[in-house]
Amino acid sequence: MSPGVKTSAYAYTLNDGDTAWILISAAIVLMMTIPGLALFYGGMVRRKNILTTIYYSLGSVLVVSVLWVVVQYSLGFRGFGNGGFIGDFSAFMHNGVLFAAGHGQNTQPWHGAPTIPESVYSMFQLMFAIITVALISGAIVERMSLTAWLIFSAVWSLIVYAPLSHMVWGGGWLANGLGALFGKEAIANGQGAIDFAGGLVVHTSSGISALVLALLLGPRVRYGKDPVVPNNIAFTFIGASLLWVGWFGFNAGSAVSAGTLAGSAFFVTNTATAMAGLTWVIIEYIHHRRPTVIGAVTGAVAGLVAITPASGYVDATGALVIGIVVAIVCYMSVAFLKKAMGYDDALDTFGVHAMGGMTGAILTGMFANPEIGVYFSGKPVQSLFYTGNWTQVGIQAVSVLVAVVLAVVGTLLSYGITRIFTKVRVEPQEEVTGLDLSLLGEKQGER
C-alpha cells in the first residue's frame, strides 16, 4: 500500500495526496470568481457601476452555494451512469455526501473520483457551478436589477446547469448515450461527448445564455452613442491574472487526482493560453497598429476557455493549434460579429466564452491524443487528427448543439420565471445615475 492511501469497508481506496490537491483546486477555482472575475469584469465597466458588477459575482457565490447543498448537486451528479438527462434526489440536502452511511466518517467517494471523498468532489464541482452563473453577468452589467439577478441565477442553475452537467459529467446521455446515434463502431469504442473541464458545461452554456439574456434586456441607455471607458484597466489585468492562475485548478484539478494527467492538463493549459494571448496581440497590432492590455488578457482568457474541454486529452501541439484558432475566432466575434449584429454583450461573454467554448469542444474531437485519453477514460479517443475518424468530431458537434438549445430554451424560461417575481431591468434614470448609487447606495471613491 502506498503512503497516503486508506482502505475502508467499501470497495475503494482514498488517497490523501489526491484529496489535498482537489481541496486546493476547489479553493483556487473559487478565487476565479471572487475576486478574479469580479475584478476582471469590474475594471471594464464605468466607475458608476463597478460595485454592482462585483455584486453580480458575489451574488452568484451566495445563491449557488446554498442551492447546491439543497438539491443542485443531487440533480447533476447522482444517478450516475443512467444515460439520462437529469440526476435524482438521493443526495437532497447532501444526504449521504458528507458522511459514509453507518461509518461516521467522511470517506465515501463519488463514482467518477474513487480516491477522494464525495464531499470534496462536491465542493470542487460547486465552484464550477458558481463561476458558470457569474460569467453570464458580463453581458448584462449596468442594466439588470440585483434582485432579478439573484432569482435568475437560482432558476437558471436548475433548468440549464443541472441537466447539462449531468448529461456530460454525471454519466448522462451526452456521455453515455449519444454515441449510439453514430453507429456500431462508436458504441463499440464507447464514444460519447468529451468535455474534460467545461467547454460545453461551463463556457458554451454561459456564453449562449449571456447573449440570449442581453437580447431580452436590450441595449444599455445610449449604447453606441456615449463612450464606455473602462474605469480601471489595472483591476481587469489583476482579475485576468487570478483567472489564469485559478484555471490550473479548474483544468488540472479536473483530473481528480494528483498525477500524470493533472500535470499534462496544467502544462497544456498554460501553453494554449500563452499562444492565444500572443496571437490576439498580433491580430490587434495588424488591425489597429497597436496592442492593448485589455486585448492581451482577453486573448489569454479565450485560450483558457478553449483549452478547458481539451486539457485532459491534447498534447503540446494540440494546445498550440487550439490557442491560435480560438484567438482568431474570438477576435472576429468581438471585433466584427458583435458590431454587425448590434447586440449589447457588454463584456463579450458570448464572443469569448460561447465562441471559445464551442471552438474548443470541436477542436478536442479533432486533436485529442489517444495515448493521453487513456489516462482519463481508460480508452483511446478516436480523434480526427490521429485516427482519421470523423465520428468524435460529429459527436462533439451534436453535443455543442444540445448545449446551445438547452441554454437558449433554459434562459428564456429562467427570464420568464424571474419576471413573475420582479422587474428584470432597472429604470432608465437609475441606469443614467449609475447602479451603484441607485441600487446599493454606495459609491466607489473618486480618482
N, C-alpha and C positions, 0 to 999 in steps of 0.2 A: 504494500500500500504506500503510495507516495505521500509526502508531507502535505498537510492541509486538506486531506480527503477524509471525510467522515462517513461512516455507514450508519444505517438505521434499519428498522424493521421493514421499511419499504424497499422495493427493488430498485434502488438508485443510490448514488453517492453524491455528496455535496463537497464542493471544493472551496476552501477559504479564499484562495487567490482569485478565482472566478467571481466569487461573491463580492470581494473587495473592489474588483475592477468595475463591476456593474453598479455598485453603490457610488463610486466616484463618477462614473459615466452619467448616472442619473443626476447627480448634483451639478455637473457642468452643462448638461443639457438644459436644466432649469435656468442656469446662468445665461443661456442663449436668449431666453425670453426676458427675464429680469436679472440684470439690467440691459443685456445685449440688444435685443430687438427694440426695447423701449427707447434706448439711446439712438439706435440706428434710424428708426422712424422719427423720433422726437427732434433730431437735429435737422431734418429735411423740411419740416413744416414751418409755418410762420410763427413768430415768437408768441403771438396771442393764443396759439393752440398747442403749445408744447406739452403742457401739463395734462391736458385731456388725451393727447396722443399716448403719453406714458400710461395714463389710466386705462386705456384700452388693453394694453398688455397685462397690466396688473389685474384688471377685472377678469381676464381670461384665466389667470392662475387661480383666482379665488373661486370662480364658478366651476371650472372643470375639475379642480381638486375635490370639491365636495361631491359633484355628480359622479365622479369616477368611483369613489368609495361606495356610493349607494347602489349604482346599477351599471354604469357605463363599462367598467372593466368586465363584468359578467357577460354583457351583451357582445363584447368584442372578442373575448378570449376564452370563454367557457364553451362547451360543446365542441371541443377541438376535434378537427378531422371529420366533421359531419358533412362536408361538401356543400353546405347550405349558404344562406345569405345573412344569418344573424346567429348569435350565440344563444344562451339561455339565462335563467335567473338563479342558477345554482350557487352563484357567488354574490347574491344580493346582500348588501351591507358588508361585503367582503367576507361572507361566511366561508370558513374553511381555508381562507387565503393566508391569514396572519399566523395561524397555528395548525399544525397537523392534527387531525381529529384523534383524540384519545391519547396524545403524546405530550401535550402541554408545552411543546417547544416549536420554534419556528423552523421547520425542516422540510415541509412538503414543497416539491418543485412543480413548475408548470411543464406540460408535456414537451414543449419545444426547447426547454432550457433545463436539462436534467441535473446540472451541477450547482444550481443556485436556488435558494428558497423562492417560492412563488411570490411572497411578499416583496422581495427585491425586484423580481421581474415586473410585478405590477407597478411599482414605483418608477421603474425605468420607462415603461410604456406610458405611464401617466404624463411624463414630461413631453413625450411626442404629441399626445393629445392636446396638451396646453399650447404648445407653440403653433400647432396647426391652426387653431382658432385665432390666436394672436396675429398670425400672418395676414389673415383676411382684413384686419383693421387698416392695413396700409392703403387700401383702395377707398376707404370711406372716411378717412380723417377729415377734420374741420367741418363736418356737417351731420354726423349721426349722433343722436341722443345717447347719453351714457346708460340710461335705464334700458333703452331699446337694445343696446349692445349686449348687456348682461343677459337679457332674455333670449336674444338671438343666439348667443354663444351656447346657452344650455340646449336650446331646441336643435340647433344645427349639429351639435355633438352627438345627439341621439339619432337624428334622422340620417345624417351623412357619415360621420366618422365611425360610429359604432359598427354599422353593417360593412363599410368598406374595409375597416381594419380586420374584421372577422373573415371576410372573403379572401383577403390576401395573406394575413398573418395568423389567423385563427383556424387554419385548415379548412376554410370555406371554399365556395365554388370557384373562384378565380384561381386558387392554388391547386385544388384537387379535382375540379370537375370540368374546367374549361378545355383541357387537353382532349377530351372526348369529341369535341367538335372538329378536331383536326386529324381524325383517323386513328387506325390501329397502332401505327408506329408511335404516334405521340402518347398514346395510352401505355404502350409497352415501355417507353422511355420515362414514364412518369412525369411528362411535361405539364407545366402549369405556369401561371404568372410568376415571375421572379422580380421581387422588389426588396432588395436587401435591407434598406433603411428608410424608405418612404418617398420615393419619387412619385409613386401613384397615390399612396395613402395620405401623405402629408402635403406634397407640393402641388400635384395636379388638382387635388380636391380643393385646397385653399385658394389656389390661383384662379380656377374657374369660378368658384363661389364668389371670390372678390370681384370679378368682372360682372357677374350677374347682379350682385348687391349694388355695385356702383351704378349700373344701368337703372336699377329700380329706384335708387335715391335721386338720380340725376346729378348734373354737374354742380360744383360749388358756385356761389354767387359771383358773377362777373368772371367766371372761368374763361380763360383765353384772352381776357381784356386787361386785367390787372396782373402785374408780375408776381410770381410766388417765389420769394427769395428765402432759401434755407436760413434758419436762424443761427445754426451753429454746426458748421461742417466738421469741426473737431469732434463733436458728440457723435456724428454719423461715423466718423473714422474709428472712434473708440468702440462704438457698438458693433461695427463690422469686424473689428479685431476680436471682440469677445465671441461673435458668431463663429469666426474661423476656428478659434481655439475650442469652443464648445462642440463644434462639428466633429471633432475627433472622438468625443464621447458618443455623439449621435451615430456615427458610422462604425468606428472600431468597436464601440460598445455593443452594436447590433450583432456582433459575433457571439454574444452572450458567453464568452469565455476569454481568458487572458492567454492567448496562444498565437499560433502562426497566422490564423485568419484575421485576428484583430490587428496584428502587425501589418499585414498586407493591406487591409482596409484603411488603416492610418496612413500608410505610405501613398496609396493612390489618391486618397482624398486631398492631401497636400499638393500632389502633382497636378491633378486636374484643376484645382483652384488657382494655382500659380499660372498655369497655362491659359486659363480663361481670362484671368485678370490682365495678363500681358497682351493677349490677343485683343481684348477690349481697348486697351491703351493704344495699340497700333491702329485699330479701326478708327478710334476717336481722333487720332492725330491726322489720319488721311482725310477724314470727314470735316474736321473743324480746324485743322492745323495746330491743335494744342490738346494735350491730355488734361484731365481734371481728376481731383481726388475722388469726387463722387462717382465718376465714371470708372475709375480703377477698382474701387471697392464694390461697385455694382457688378462689374465683370467677375470679380472674385466670388461674390455671392452666387452668381449664375453658375459658376463652376462647381461650387459646393452643392447646389441644388441638383445639377445633372449627374454628379458622381454618386449621389445618395443611393439611387437604386442599383448602381453598378459596383459599388465599392467592395462588395464581397465576392465579385465574380471576375473583374477585369485585372489585367496586368498593367505595367507602366505604359506600354504602347497604347492600350485602350484608353487609359486615363488621359494621355496627351491628346488623342484624337477627340475624345469627349470634350475636353477643355476648349479646343479650337472651334469645334462645331457649335457648341452651346453659346459661346461668346458671339458668334456671327448671328445665330438665330435670335437670341435675346436682344442684341443691339438693334437688329432690324425691327423687332417687335416694339421696342421702346421708342426708337427714333422715327420710325416710319408708319408702322401699322396703327399705333395709337393716334397719331396725328391724322391719318387718313380716315379712321373710323370715328374720331371725335369723342370718344368716351373719356370720362374723368376718373381714371385709375390713378389716384393722387401720387402714390409712391411706387407705382409699377409692379404691384403684386402679380397681376396677370402676366405682364411682359417678362418677368424674371422667373416667377415660381411655376406658373402653369406651363409656359413655353419651355422653360428649363426642365421641369419635371417630366413632361411628355417626351421631350427630346432625349433625356437621359434614359427613360424607360425603353424607348425604341432602340437606342444605341446599345443598351445592355443585351438585348437579344441578338445584336449584330457582333459584339466584341467580347462577350463572356468567354473567358478561358476555361475550357473543360476541366483542366487539371485543378484550377482554383475552386471551381464549383463543387468538386468532390469533397473539399474540406467542410463545406457548409451543409450540403444536402445529401452527401453520400453517393451522388451520381453525377456524371459529367453533364454540363449544359450543352445542348446541341445548337450552338450559335452559328450564325451565317459565316462569319469570317474564318472560323476554324474548321467547320464541317461542311460548309456549302449548303446547309439545310435552312430553308426559309421558315420552317414551322415555328420556331421560337419567336422570330420577328412578328409573325402573324398573331401569335398568342399575346405578345406584348401590345400589339396594335389594338386588338379587341379589348384587352384589359384597360387600355387608355380610354377607349370609347365608353366602356362601362363606367369608369370613374367620372368621366365628363358628364354623362347622362345623369348619374346619381347626384353629382354636385349641382347640376342645373336644377333638377326637379326638387332636390332637397333644400336648396337655397330659396326657391320660390315658396315652398311650403313653410320654411322657417320664417321668412319675411312676412307671409300672410298671418301666421300664428302670432308673431310679435306685434303686428298691427292691432290685433284684438285687444291687447293689454295696454298699449301706449303708443303715442305718436313716435315715428321712427326718426324723422328728420327734425332738426331744430328750426326755429323760426328764422327768417332771413335777417332780422335785426340782430338776433343772437349771434348769427354767423359773422355778420359785419363787425360786431363788437369783439368777437373772439370767444371761443367756447370756454376758455379758462375762467374768465370773469363771469360769463353768462351762466355756466353750469356748475362751476366749482367755487366761485367766489375767491379764487386765488390767482396770483399773477407771478410769472417769472420775472426776476429783477431786471431793471433796465441795464443797457450796456454800460 
